Amino acid sequence: MKKIIKDNYPILIGILIGIISISGVYAASTMIESDEVTYDNTTSHGDYTNVQESIDELYEINKIHKDEWQDPTLQASGNYPLLTGDLIPVEIKPNGDVYYANKHSEWYNYSEKRWANAVILKAEKKETYSEGQKIKEEDINGYFVWIPRYKYQVWHYNSDSDAIDGNTLKNENYSNSTTQALGKARLINIEFESKSTSKSEATDNTKNGDWLTHPAFTLGSKELSGIWVGKFETGKESDNVIVKPNVTSFTNKTVKEFFEAGKKYNQTLDSHMMKNTEWGAVAYLSHSEYGIGTEVRINNYEGYKTGYSAAANTDQSSYNYNSNKGEYGTIDDITQQYNTPTGYLASTTGNITGVYDMSGGAWEYMAACMENTPKDSGFSTEDLEKEMNAGYIDKYPSDTNSYSNRILGDATGEMGPFYNYYDKDNGKRYHNVWYADYSGFVASSYPWFGRGGGYDNGVLAGQFDFGGYNGGANGRIGFRLVLSPENNS
């Protein structure tokens, strides 16, 4: 075999170059440099199997995606929305109408902030539709949005370990110029990448300006091309979990119950409860050149309906039940649906293709906890550790609740510095300097992360909001679904 490899090595190189020129997907020449071949029985230069696997992978990708629409932004990184199992590619019109997408025409474009969407149909409707057809809303079980694998440039590696006492809401009034420079919301630099690219990870020498592969794209020992994220907070219809607009968020369950519901949703697509790092991946992409680039608008619907947004002419602290007046405002006056110009502002893209409910609505429990601290979640310590080791629950140190215990990419510690001050509601709270969102790190009494804030949290809510909870059932807290089908391949 080794002699055959040696004698035909030029041919193999030619095949590989040909595949590269056809697919335009990977800069695969780097594989030859890094994966050298065994030439004879005495001199070893690496493992030919790696090169062969790369050739096979490139061939399969080219074959599968031949003649399909290739997003110029993602094409260079060899990244395509992974459509497998029950996932159907869709185009969602500005009015909310859903059409089965033609994959041979432009159905998404990340440089234009149009993220790829897919739906899962109800079981009895799976064979009902074909490309180009409008899909009835009542036939859809779940909406999902593709978050492609990427690396991001670190801007705040050294998280502040303690909140700073202060009494100002204004970022520009910080007395320390270094803190002020760190503390302004900024466009997050992102580059999409292939899972075949060597992963960039944090080390003891990591510093601001370095690039890191976002941790959301590693699940256990598996590297992922991307993840499908629930477009809306998870709802419930009879006994079935659903992901749809204008439905009531599924709340008032323990973390373990949510976790089990997430696993059960679609095992073929490796469905699971969203982790803190996965939330962070969506939040960072939302604040890049590929997303809305600012804070998403709050869902202030008092009844926990998904996909709503505070009306453009209102204070985001208002919601459709005014306790001071003891009356309900009309929906149009106070809050509007996802498929309206105001509704788009509650999306991570500023248009209908993004992810909703990342500010307000119900708080969302994350599959993210201090180690050895299940508290009221329903998990045993042993089961909690098992799921952490498998990669389905983010693990945080149990020794202290310092912001420095963040996981890079989880949109917690990197949003500092943090200030502890009395806000306009006369409550002294921890705030980050990215839009003054509420920022309470987990502690032993409240070891489970919650994200996004509630419908009535006003300016405290946002995609950079986080707090600690005990993991027990709470009528104000729900969860979100994520699919990672590659993990089952």
N, C-alpha and C positions, 0 to 999 in steps of 0.2 A: 504493500500500500504506500509506504513512504517513498519508494522509488517512483511509483506512478505519480505521486504528488509532485516530486522533484521534476520529473520529465515533463509534466504538464503544467507546471506553475505559470508560465507565460500565458497559457490558454485560460487558466483560472482568472488571472489578472484581467485578461481581455473580456471575459464574461462579466466580471464585476464592474469594469468600466462601462460596458454596454448597458448593464442594468442601471447604473447611475445616470447615464445620459438619457435613458428612456423615462425613468421615474422622476428625476429631478427632485428626489425626496431627501436623500441623505448625502452628506459629504463623506462618502464611505471610504475615500482614500485613506482617511485617518485610521481605519480599521486595519489596513495592510501595515501601516507603520507600527501600530500597537500590538497587533496579533500576528507575530512572525510565525513562519512555518518550519516544521522539522524537515531538514534537507536530506539527512542520512541517518544511519544508525548510531552515530557517535556525537553529532552536534545538534543540540536542541535549541530552537529559537521560539518556543511557544507551542501553542496547540492549534493545529489546523482545524479542529472541530469548530472553534470559535469563528474562523473565517467562513467555513461552510455554513454554519448557522446564520451568519450575517447575510450571505448570499441567498440562502433560502428565504430569510425574512424579507429581504428587498424584493425578491421575485414574487412572494405572496402578496405583499403590499401593492406592488405594481399591478398584479393580476386582479386583485380585489377592487382596486380603485381606478382601473383603466376607464378612461373617458368620463370619469366623474368630475364635477366641479371641484377645483382646487383653489381654496382661499390662498391668495398670494402670501399673506402674512404667516399662515400656518404651514404652507407647502415647504418652505425652506427647512422647517424643523421636522418634516415627515409626520405631522400630526393631523389626524383626521378625527372627526367625531365618531366614536366607536358605536356602530349600530348593529346590535345583535339581539338575539332573543326577541322579546316583545316590543322593542323600541322601534318607533316609526318616525322618520324625519318629517318635520312639519315647518311650514311658514305660517306665522301668525300675523294677520293683517292688523293695521292700527286700530280697527274697530273690534278686534278680538276674534274675528273669524279664523278658523284653523283649516289649513289645506295640506293634504298629503304632498310633501315636497318631491319635486323631480330632482334627483341627485345629480343629474347631468347639467343642470343650470344653477345659477347662483342662488343658493338658498340661505347662506349666512356669509358674513364678512366681518371679521374682528377688527380690521383697521377702520371700518365704518361703524364700529360699536354695535354691530348686529350679530349677537351670539347665536350659536346653533341650538335649536330647540327640538325636542322629541316628545312624543306622547306614548303612553301605554293605554290600549283600549280595554274596555271591559271584556271579560272572557268570551262572552257570546257574540262579540262584534269583531273579533280578530280578523276574520276573512271577509269583512264587509267592504273595505275600501281599497282603492288603487291610486297610483300617482295622479296628481292633479285634482282629485276630488275633494270637495269640502267635507270636513268631518263634523258630525253633529256633536255639540257640547255634551249632550246626555250620554254619548257613547264613550266618552273619555274617562279613564280611571285616574290618570296621573300625567302631569306636565313636568318635564325635566329640561335642564339647561346644561350644556357642555362647558366644563371648565378645563381648558387644555393645560397640559403640563407646562410649567414655566419655572424660570429662575428669577429672583428679584435681587435688586441691589440694596444691601444693608445700609441704613441711614442712622440707626440709633441702637448700636450693639449693647452698650453699657446701660441697662435699664436702671432707673433710680430705685433704690431699695425701700425708700420711705417717702410718704407723701409730705409735701411742704405745706405748712400752714400759711394761709393767706386769705384775703377777703375781697379779691377782685375777680371779675368775670372776664376781664379783657386781657388777651394774650400779649398785647403790646405794652402792658404795664409791668411785665416782669422786670425785676431789678437787675438780675444777672444776665448779661448779654449772651453768655454761652447757652444758658438755659433757654433764652428766648430763641436763639438760632435753632436749637434742637426742637423747640416746641411748636413750630408752625406746621400745619397740615401741608403736605407737599405731594406732588405727583410721584407715585411710586414707579420706579423704573423696572420694567419687566421684559424678559425675552423668552419667547416660547422655545421649547427644546424637545428633542426626541428622548424616549426612555432608553435608547441605545447609547446616548451620550453619557459620558462619565458624570456621575452625580457630584455636585459641589456641596460639601457639608461643612458645618462650623467646626473650627478647631480652636485650640488655645491662642492661636495667632490671628483669629478672625478680627477684622476691624471694619469700621465704617467705610463704605465704598466697595467692599467685596461683594461677590455674587454668590448666592446660595440657591440650590434647587429647593423649591418649596416642599416642606415635609408632607403636605397633604397627598403627594403623589407617590408615597411609599406606604404600602399597607402590609404590615408584618414584614416578610422578606421579599415581597413582590413589588416591582416597580411598575407604575401605571402611566399610560399615555394621557390620562385625564380622568375626571370623574363627572358623573351626571348628578346634578344637585336639584332637589325639589324646587320648582319654580315658586311655590307658595308654601307657607306653613302647612304642616300635615293636618288634614281634616278627617272626619269619619262619617261614613254613610252606612246606616244599620250597623253591622259588625265589621265592615270593611274599611281599611285605611285608604284614603284618597288624597290626591294632591291637585287641588283645583281652585279657581278663583270664586269668590262670593260664597264660600262655605264656612261654617263655624270651625275654628281651630279645635283640634283634639287636645284637650287639657285634662288636668286633675287625675293623673296617674303617676306612679312612682317611676323613677328612672329605669328600673329593671323592666317594668311593664312596657314603657316606651321602647326600650332596647329590644325586647322580644318581639314587639309589633313591627319594628323596623326590619328585623331579620326575617320575619315571616312574609313580608310584603311580596318579595320576588326573589327567591333563593337562587334562581338561575342567573340573575343579574347581580348577585351578591349585595342585595339591599341591606342597609344598616342605618342606625341612628347617627346623625351628623356628629362629628368630633369637633373640638375647638380648632384644631389645625385646618380642618376642611372649611369651617366658617371663615377662618383667616384667609384662606386661598381666595374665596369669593370676595371678601372685603378688600383685599389688596388689589385684585383685578379690577374691582369697581373704581378704585382710586388711581388707576393708571390711564395711559392714553387710550386704552381700549374700553374704558368704562365711563361712567358719568363724571368722574374726576372731582366730585365733591360729596358732601353727606347726602344720603338718600332721604327723601321726605318721609315723615312719620305716617304709619297707618294708625289713624286715631278713631277707628270705628269701635265704639264702646262695647258692641256685642261680639267682639273677636271674629269678625268676618275677614276672610283673606283677600288680599289684593286691593285694599283701599289706600287712599292718600288724603292727607289734610288739604282742604280746599285752598287754592292759591292766595285768596285774600284773607286768610285767617291766621291767627297765632297758632303755631303747632301745638301749643299747650291746650287748645280747645278740643273738645270731642263732642259727639252727638248727643250726649246727655250732660247737661249743665247742672251740677249738684247745687250750685249757688242759686240758680233760678228754679230748680226743681222741675225742669222741662226738657224735652228732647228737641234738638234742632233738626231741620230737614237735612236729608242726606246731601243734597246738592250744596247747601249753604255751608256745611261743616266738613264733610268728607265725600270723596268721589271715587269711582271705581277705577280699576287698573287700566281700562281701555279708553281713557280720556286723556287730553293733554296734561292735566294736573296729575292724573294717575301715573303717567309715565315717569314723573319725578320721584316716585317711590320705588323705582326700578334701578338696579345697579348699572344700567346702561343709559338711563334717561329716555328710553323708548320701550316698546312693549316686548322686546326680545330678552330682557334681563331677568334677574331674580328679584322677587318682591318680598315684603314683610320682614326685611332685615332691620327695620326700625319700627318699633311699636307693635301693634297687634297684641299677641301674647308673647311673654317672655319665652325663650326656647331653651330647654335643657340641652346641654351638650354631653356627649359621651366623653367626659373629661373630668378627672377627679384626682384628689390627693391620694397617693398610694396608701394602702392599708387603712383606708378611712371610708368605708361604705356608708356610714351613718344611716339615714332613713331610706336609702335607695331600694332596699329589698335584696341587694346583692350580699352574699357572704364574702368574707375577706378572700377566701380561696377562689371563688368564681370571679371576683373583681380582678385579682391578679392574673388569672387565666386569660381573660379578655384583653387586659392590658398587654400581656405578652404576645397575644395573637395580633395586636395592632388595632383592635376595634374600640379601645378606650384610651385616650391620651392620659399619660401618667405624669403627675406633678409631685415634687418632693413633699414629704409630710413634716419636715422639720420646722418650717416657717412659712408665713404667708407673704413673703417679700415679692415685690414685682419682679425682682431679678430672677425668680424661678420660672419665668415665662418660657415657653418653647418658641424659639425664633420662628416667626411666620404665623403665630396664633392670634395676632392683632390684640395683644394685651400689653405686655411690658414695653413693646416698641412704640406704644402710643404716648409714652411719658415725655417729659416729667409730669408728675401727678400733684395736684393741689387739693388740699382739704379746706373748703371754705363754705360759708353760708351763701346759698344761691338765692334766687329771687323768691323761692317758696319758703325761705327761712329755715331750711334744713341744712345742717352742716354735713357735706358729703364729699367723697373723693371724686375728683374730676380729672380726666386727661386733657391735654391741650389740643387734641384734635376735636374741635367743636364742643369742648367741655362736656363730652359724654360721661355718664357715670362710670366709675372704674373701681370696683371693689374686688380685690384678689381673693382667691379661695383661702379658707382657714379651716382648722380642725372641726369647728362647729358647723361650718358651711363649706364642705369640701367639693361640691359639684358646681361646675360653671353654668351660668345662665347667660344668654346673649340677647342683644337687641333692644331690651327695655319693653315696657308695656304701652298700650294705647294712650294712657293718661300720664306718661312720663315726660311729655313735652320735649324741651331741648336736651334733657338728659338721655333720651333714647337715640339710637343710631347704630350703624353697622360697626362702630368702634366701642359700643357700650358693653360692659361685662360686669358680672357680680357673682357672689357665691351663694349657694342654696344647700339645704340639707339633703336633697335627693328624694324627699317625700312627695306625695300627691299634693298638688296645689292648683286651684282653679284658674290661676293666672299664668300657668306655665304649660307649654306644649313642647313639640320637638319638630325636627325636619328630617326628611329622608335623603339618603345619598345612595347612588348605584355605582359599583365598581366592577363591571362585568369581566374585565381582564383578570381579576383575581381568581376567577373560576376557570380560566382557560389553561 
